[in-house]
Amino acid sequence: MLDPKLVEEITGKFAALMAASPAKDFERNVRALLVSALDRLDLVTREEFDIQRELLGRSREKLAQLEARIAELEGKPRG
């Protein structure tokens, strides 16, 4: 049976080797590039989008009410 200390030592060295590998650097660089690119885009959160959608819905309802009111007032003869 393998010595647990030996397994732990090998695992630790392997983890250190992987952390220092070019693949890890590449992953970090790609992640930084993506974050930078996304920061430059004019994006909103889902919450902000939902709030604006709700406000637009209410505005449309109010506009429809006002248009109906104007049509009603224009249809009546002036006294």
N, CA, C and O atoms as CSV, one atom per row, in Angstrom:
chain,resi,resn,atom,element,x,y,z
A,1,MET,N,N,0.848,-1.179,0.000
A,1,MET,CA,C,0.000,0.000,0.000
A,1,MET,C,C,0.893,1.243,0.000
A,1,MET,O,O,1.967,1.254,0.601
A,2,LEU,N,N,0.428,2.282,-0.684
A,2,LEU,CA,C,1.201,3.513,-0.785
A,2,LEU,C,C,1.134,4.311,0.506
A,2,LEU,O,O,0.127,4.319,1.214
A,3,ASP,N,N,2.224,4.967,0.781
A,3,ASP,CA,C,2.304,5.823,1.960
A,3,ASP,C,C,1.469,7.084,1.714
A,3,ASP,O,O,1.678,7.760,0.706
A,4,PRO,N,N,0.523,7.421,2.611
A,4,PRO,CA,C,-0.314,8.611,2.418
A,4,PRO,C,C,0.494,9.890,2.294
A,4,PRO,O,O,0.100,10.797,1.560
A,5,LYS,N,N,1.621,9.983,2.999
A,5,LYS,CA,C,2.463,11.176,2.899
A,5,LYS,C,C,3.045,11.306,1.500
A,5,LYS,O,O,3.137,12.407,0.957
A,6,LEU,N,N,3.434,10.184,0.923
A,6,LEU,CA,C,3.992,10.190,-0.422
A,6,LEU,C,C,2.926,10.618,-1.436
A,6,LEU,O,O,3.206,11.413,-2.333
A,7,VAL,N,N,1.722,10.099,-1.295
A,7,VAL,CA,C,0.630,10.467,-2.193
A,7,VAL,C,C,0.327,11.958,-2.061
A,7,VAL,O,O,0.128,12.646,-3.062
A,8,GLU,N,N,0.295,12.451,-0.838
A,8,GLU,CA,C,0.026,13.872,-0.599
A,8,GLU,C,C,1.132,14.738,-1.202
A,8,GLU,O,O,0.853,15.782,-1.791
A,9,GLU,N,N,2.367,14.313,-1.058
A,9,GLU,CA,C,3.495,15.065,-1.611
A,9,GLU,C,C,3.427,15.097,-3.134
A,9,GLU,O,O,3.619,16.151,-3.741
A,10,ILE,N,N,3.159,13.969,-3.745
A,10,ILE,CA,C,3.050,13.911,-5.210
A,10,ILE,C,C,1.878,14.761,-5.694
A,10,ILE,O,O,1.997,15.479,-6.687
A,11,THR,N,N,0.763,14.680,-5.003
A,11,THR,CA,C,-0.412,15.473,-5.374
A,11,THR,C,C,-0.115,16.959,-5.257
A,11,THR,O,O,-0.502,17.736,-6.130
A,12,GLY,N,N,0.564,17.364,-4.194
A,12,GLY,CA,C,0.924,18.767,-3.999
A,12,GLY,C,C,1.858,19.265,-5.086
A,12,GLY,O,O,1.696,20.372,-5.599
A,13,LYS,N,N,2.843,18.436,-5.435
A,13,LYS,CA,C,3.772,18.830,-6.494
A,13,LYS,C,C,3.060,18.921,-7.841
A,13,LYS,O,O,3.343,19.822,-8.631
A,14,PHE,N,N,2.154,18.013,-8.103
A,14,PHE,CA,C,1.398,18.035,-9.355
A,14,PHE,C,C,0.521,19.286,-9.427
A,14,PHE,O,O,0.432,19.926,-10.475
A,15,ALA,N,N,-0.119,19.628,-8.326
A,15,ALA,CA,C,-0.960,20.829,-8.295
A,15,ALA,C,C,-0.117,22.079,-8.516
A,15,ALA,O,O,-0.536,22.992,-9.228
A,16,ALA,N,N,1.065,22.127,-7.911
A,16,ALA,CA,C,1.953,23.274,-8.099
A,16,ALA,C,C,2.424,23.346,-9.545
A,16,ALA,O,O,2.519,24.432,-10.117
A,17,LEU,N,N,2.718,22.198,-10.134
A,17,LEU,CA,C,3.142,22.158,-11.526
A,17,LEU,C,C,2.036,22.650,-12.455
A,17,LEU,O,O,2.303,23.408,-13.388
A,18,MET,N,N,0.814,22.232,-12.212
A,18,MET,CA,C,-0.321,22.656,-13.033
A,18,MET,C,C,-0.592,24.151,-12.871
A,18,MET,O,O,-0.942,24.827,-13.838
A,19,ALA,N,N,-0.432,24.668,-11.652
A,19,ALA,CA,C,-0.672,26.090,-11.410
A,19,ALA,C,C,0.351,26.952,-12.142
A,19,ALA,O,O,0.061,28.088,-12.515
A,20,ALA,N,N,1.544,26.409,-12.345
A,20,ALA,CA,C,2.603,27.162,-13.010
A,20,ALA,C,C,2.671,26.870,-14.502
A,20,ALA,O,O,3.550,27.391,-15.188
A,21,SER,N,N,1.780,26.064,-15.009
A,21,SER,CA,C,1.849,25.662,-16.416
A,21,SER,C,C,1.344,26.767,-17.338
A,21,SER,O,O,0.591,27.642,-16.909
A,22,PRO,N,N,1.754,26.728,-18.592
A,22,PRO,CA,C,1.265,27.711,-19.563
A,22,PRO,C,C,-0.252,27.634,-19.760
A,22,PRO,O,O,-0.881,28.641,-20.087
A,23,ALA,N,N,-0.831,26.477,-19.570
A,23,ALA,CA,C,-2.279,26.343,-19.718
A,23,ALA,C,C,-3.003,27.208,-18.695
A,23,ALA,O,O,-4.010,27.838,-19.021
A,24,LYS,N,N,-2.511,27.247,-17.483
A,24,LYS,CA,C,-3.130,28.073,-16.441
A,24,LYS,C,C,-2.980,29.552,-16.791
A,24,LYS,O,O,-3.919,30.329,-16.616
A,25,ASP,N,N,-1.810,29.941,-17.284
A,25,ASP,CA,C,-1.605,31.330,-17.711
A,25,ASP,C,C,-2.541,31.676,-18.857
A,25,ASP,O,O,-3.124,32.759,-18.888
A,26,PHE,N,N,-2.679,30.753,-19.794
A,26,PHE,CA,C,-3.570,30.974,-20.928
A,26,PHE,C,C,-5.005,31.170,-20.446
A,26,PHE,O,O,-5.708,32.064,-20.918
A,27,GLU,N,N,-5.431,30.339,-19.513
A,27,GLU,CA,C,-6.796,30.452,-18.970
A,27,GLU,C,C,-6.992,31.819,-18.297
A,27,GLU,O,O,-8.013,32.475,-18.504
A,28,ARG,N,N,-6.021,32.237,-17.501
A,28,ARG,CA,C,-6.117,33.539,-16.844
A,28,ARG,C,C,-6.165,34.680,-17.854
A,28,ARG,O,O,-6.937,35.626,-17.696
A,29,ASN,N,N,-5.341,34.587,-18.887
A,29,ASN,CA,C,-5.302,35.635,-19.902
A,29,ASN,C,C,-6.617,35.700,-20.688
A,29,ASN,O,O,-7.126,36.787,-20.963
A,30,VAL,N,N,-7.152,34.554,-21.042
A,30,VAL,CA,C,-8.424,34.526,-21.768
A,30,VAL,C,C,-9.540,35.078,-20.891
A,30,VAL,O,O,-10.380,35.843,-21.363
A,31,ARG,N,N,-9.552,34.701,-19.642
A,31,ARG,CA,C,-10.577,35.203,-18.712
A,31,ARG,C,C,-10.480,36.730,-18.585
A,31,ARG,O,O,-11.500,37.419,-18.616
A,32,ALA,N,N,-9.274,37.249,-18.445
A,32,ALA,CA,C,-9.088,38.697,-18.328
A,32,ALA,C,C,-9.521,39.403,-19.611
A,32,ALA,O,O,-10.128,40.473,-19.559
A,33,LEU,N,N,-9.213,38.812,-20.747
A,33,LEU,CA,C,-9.608,39.385,-22.033
A,33,LEU,C,C,-11.126,39.430,-22.171
A,33,LEU,O,O,-11.681,40.433,-22.620
A,34,LEU,N,N,-11.794,38.354,-21.787
A,34,LEU,CA,C,-13.258,38.315,-21.860
A,34,LEU,C,C,-13.893,39.330,-20.921
A,34,LEU,O,O,-14.830,40.032,-21.301
A,35,VAL,N,N,-13.391,39.406,-19.712
A,35,VAL,CA,C,-13.934,40.371,-18.747
A,35,VAL,C,C,-13.753,41.788,-19.272
A,35,VAL,O,O,-14.664,42.610,-19.172
A,36,SER,N,N,-12.586,42.075,-19.830
A,36,SER,CA,C,-12.319,43.401,-20.383
A,36,SER,C,C,-13.253,43.711,-21.549
A,36,SER,O,O,-13.783,44.818,-21.638
A,37,ALA,N,N,-13.456,42.756,-22.432
A,37,ALA,CA,C,-14.331,42.967,-23.590
A,37,ALA,C,C,-15.776,43.166,-23.156
A,37,ALA,O,O,-16.471,44.028,-23.694
A,38,LEU,N,N,-16.228,42.388,-22.202
A,38,LEU,CA,C,-17.612,42.513,-21.735
A,38,LEU,C,C,-17.832,43.821,-20.981
A,38,LEU,O,O,-18.923,44.389,-21.033
A,39,ASP,N,N,-16.816,44.298,-20.288
A,39,ASP,CA,C,-16.936,45.571,-19.572
A,39,ASP,C,C,-17.124,46.740,-20.534
A,39,ASP,O,O,-17.780,47.727,-20.199
A,40,ARG,N,N,-16.548,46.625,-21.727
A,40,ARG,CA,C,-16.658,47.709,-22.701
A,40,ARG,C,C,-18.017,47.730,-23.397
A,40,ARG,O,O,-18.399,48.754,-23.963
A,41,LEU,N,N,-18.744,46.634,-23.365
A,41,LEU,CA,C,-20.060,46.584,-23.990
A,41,LEU,C,C,-21.073,47.309,-23.117
A,41,LEU,O,O,-20.931,47.371,-21.896
A,42,ASP,N,N,-22.078,47.845,-23.750
A,42,ASP,CA,C,-23.120,48.573,-23.030
A,42,ASP,C,C,-24.221,47.577,-22.641
A,42,ASP,O,O,-25.286,47.549,-23.257
A,43,LEU,N,N,-23.955,46.774,-21.627
A,43,LEU,CA,C,-24.879,45.729,-21.199
A,43,LEU,C,C,-25.591,46.132,-19.915
A,43,LEU,O,O,-25.068,46.911,-19.118
A,44,VAL,N,N,-26.784,45.594,-19.729
A,44,VAL,CA,C,-27.530,45.827,-18.493
A,44,VAL,C,C,-27.787,44.484,-17.831
A,44,VAL,O,O,-27.726,43.435,-18.472
A,45,THR,N,N,-28.073,44.534,-16.545
A,45,THR,CA,C,-28.386,43.307,-15.832
A,45,THR,C,C,-29.808,42.873,-16.174
A,45,THR,O,O,-30.601,43.663,-16.686
A,46,ARG,N,N,-30.112,41.646,-15.894
A,46,ARG,CA,C,-31.458,41.121,-16.144
A,46,ARG,C,C,-32.475,41.898,-15.313
A,46,ARG,O,O,-33.581,42.174,-15.779
A,47,GLU,N,N,-32.105,42.246,-14.094
A,47,GLU,CA,C,-33.006,42.995,-13.216
A,47,GLU,C,C,-33.327,44.362,-13.828
A,47,GLU,O,O,-34.487,44.772,-13.858
A,48,GLU,N,N,-32.300,45.063,-14.313
A,48,GLU,CA,C,-32.528,46.359,-14.942
A,48,GLU,C,C,-33.415,46.232,-16.178
A,48,GLU,O,O,-34.294,47.061,-16.411
A,49,PHE,N,N,-33.174,45.185,-16.965
A,49,PHE,CA,C,-33.977,44.942,-18.156
A,49,PHE,C,C,-35.440,44.715,-17.791
A,49,PHE,O,O,-36.332,45.292,-18.414
A,50,ASP,N,N,-35.691,43.881,-16.789
A,50,ASP,CA,C,-37.065,43.591,-16.367
A,50,ASP,C,C,-37.774,44.842,-15.856
A,50,ASP,O,O,-38.958,45.036,-16.129
A,51,ILE,N,N,-37.067,45.682,-15.126
A,51,ILE,CA,C,-37.651,46.927,-14.617
A,51,ILE,C,C,-38.048,47.834,-15.789
A,51,ILE,O,O,-39.145,48.392,-15.799
A,52,GLN,N,N,-37.162,47.976,-16.766
A,52,GLN,CA,C,-37.456,48.825,-17.909
A,52,GLN,C,C,-38.614,48.270,-18.740
A,52,GLN,O,O,-39.422,49.034,-19.268
A,53,ARG,N,N,-38.694,46.949,-18.853
A,53,ARG,CA,C,-39.790,46.324,-19.587
A,53,ARG,C,C,-41.120,46.610,-18.892
A,53,ARG,O,O,-42.120,46.899,-19.549
A,54,GLU,N,N,-41.125,46.529,-17.563
A,54,GLU,CA,C,-42.338,46.816,-16.799
A,54,GLU,C,C,-42.750,48.285,-16.961
A,54,GLU,O,O,-43.930,48.582,-17.150
A,55,LEU,N,N,-41.788,49.191,-16.888
A,55,LEU,CA,C,-42.084,50.615,-17.073
A,55,LEU,C,C,-42.625,50.892,-18.472
A,55,LEU,O,O,-43.548,51.691,-18.631
A,56,LEU,N,N,-42.068,50.247,-19.471
A,56,LEU,CA,C,-42.547,50.427,-20.834
A,56,LEU,C,C,-43.975,49.912,-20.972
A,56,LEU,O,O,-44.795,50.531,-21.649
A,57,GLY,N,N,-44.275,48.788,-20.338
A,57,GLY,CA,C,-45.641,48.257,-20.369
A,57,GLY,C,C,-46.632,49.226,-19.758
A,57,GLY,O,O,-47.714,49.448,-20.302
A,58,ARG,N,N,-46.261,49.803,-18.622
A,58,ARG,CA,C,-47.148,50.792,-17.983
A,58,ARG,C,C,-47.306,52.042,-18.842
A,58,ARG,O,O,-48.393,52.614,-18.922
A,59,SER,N,N,-46.222,52.461,-19.480
A,59,SER,CA,C,-46.286,53.638,-20.355
A,59,SER,C,C,-47.203,53.378,-21.542
A,59,SER,O,O,-47.963,54.258,-21.946
A,60,ARG,N,N,-47.136,52.190,-22.093
A,60,ARG,CA,C,-48.021,51.846,-23.214
A,60,ARG,C,C,-49.485,51.855,-22.791
A,60,ARG,O,O,-50.346,52.344,-23.522
A,61,GLU,N,N,-49.760,51.317,-21.618
A,61,GLU,CA,C,-51.136,51.327,-21.107
A,61,GLU,C,C,-51.636,52.762,-20.923
A,61,GLU,O,O,-52.760,53.085,-21.306
A,62,LYS,N,N,-50.804,53.611,-20.341
A,62,LYS,CA,C,-51.180,55.010,-20.112
A,62,LYS,C,C,-51.402,55.721,-21.449
A,62,LYS,O,O,-52.344,56.502,-21.588
A,63,LEU,N,N,-50.544,55.455,-22.422
A,63,LEU,CA,C,-50.693,56.061,-23.745
A,63,LEU,C,C,-52.008,55.626,-24.388
A,63,LEU,O,O,-52.700,56.447,-24.990
A,64,ALA,N,N,-52.355,54.364,-24.271
A,64,ALA,CA,C,-53.616,53.880,-24.834
A,64,ALA,C,C,-54.802,54.567,-24.163
A,64,ALA,O,O,-55.772,54.928,-24.830
A,65,GLN,N,N,-54.727,54.747,-22.855
A,65,GLN,CA,C,-55.799,55.441,-22.130
A,65,GLN,C,C,-55.918,56.894,-22.591
A,65,GLN,O,O,-57.023,57.394,-22.802
A,66,LEU,N,N,-54.794,57.558,-22.744
A,66,LEU,CA,C,-54.812,58.955,-23.182
A,66,LEU,C,C,-55.327,59.086,-24.618
A,66,LEU,O,O,-56.072,60.014,-24.931
A,67,GLU,N,N,-54.927,58.157,-25.482
A,67,GLU,CA,C,-55.424,58.188,-26.860
A,67,GLU,C,C,-56.930,57.982,-26.899
A,67,GLU,O,O,-57.626,58.635,-27.676
A,68,ALA,N,N,-57.442,57.072,-26.058
A,68,ALA,CA,C,-58.888,56.839,-25.996
A,68,ALA,C,C,-59.600,58.082,-25.471
A,68,ALA,O,O,-60.669,58.448,-25.958
A,69,ARG,N,N,-59.006,58.717,-24.489
A,69,ARG,CA,C,-59.600,59.940,-23.920
A,69,ARG,C,C,-59.628,61.057,-24.955
A,69,ARG,O,O,-60.628,61.766,-25.065
A,70,ILE,N,N,-58.564,61.223,-25.703
A,70,ILE,CA,C,-58.519,62.249,-26.750
A,70,ILE,C,C,-59.561,61.955,-27.819
A,70,ILE,O,O,-60.269,62.856,-28.268
A,71,ALA,N,N,-59.653,60.701,-28.223
A,71,ALA,CA,C,-60.647,60.330,-29.233
A,71,ALA,C,C,-62.057,60.623,-28.724
A,71,ALA,O,O,-62.916,61.083,-29.477
A,72,GLU,N,N,-62.282,60.354,-27.447
A,72,GLU,CA,C,-63.593,60.624,-26.846
A,72,GLU,C,C,-63.881,62.122,-26.837
A,72,GLU,O,O,-64.984,62.547,-27.182
A,73,LEU,N,N,-62.900,62.912,-26.446
A,73,LEU,CA,C,-63.086,64.369,-26.391
A,73,LEU,C,C,-63.248,64.972,-27.794
A,73,LEU,O,O,-64.034,65.901,-27.978
A,74,GLU,N,N,-62.535,64.470,-28.745
A,74,GLU,CA,C,-62.645,64.986,-30.114
A,74,GLU,C,C,-63.965,64.588,-30.754
A,74,GLU,O,O,-64.449,65.276,-31.653
A,75,GLY,N,N,-64.546,63.499,-30.307
A,75,GLY,CA,C,-65.810,63.028,-30.867
A,75,GLY,C,C,-67.002,63.803,-30.361
A,75,GLY,O,O,-68.045,63.824,-31.014
A,76,LYS,N,N,-66.876,64.436,-29.219
A,76,LYS,CA,C,-67.998,65.183,-28.630
A,76,LYS,C,C,-68.098,66.550,-29.320
A,76,LYS,O,O,-67.078,67.176,-29.606
A,77,PRO,N,N,-69.318,67.006,-29.583
A,77,PRO,CA,C,-69.457,68.346,-30.141
A,77,PRO,C,C,-69.082,69.399,-29.114
A,77,PRO,O,O,-69.350,69.255,-27.921
A,78,ARG,N,N,-68.473,70.436,-29.591
A,78,ARG,CA,C,-68.061,71.506,-28.678
A,78,ARG,C,C,-69.251,72.342,-28.321
A,78,ARG,O,O,-70.070,72.670,-29.180
A,79,GLY,N,N,-69.358,72.690,-27.066
A,79,GLY,CA,C,-70.521,73.386,-26.605
A,79,GLY,C,C,-70.308,74.793,-26.494
A,79,GLY,O,O,-71.219,75.527,-26.109
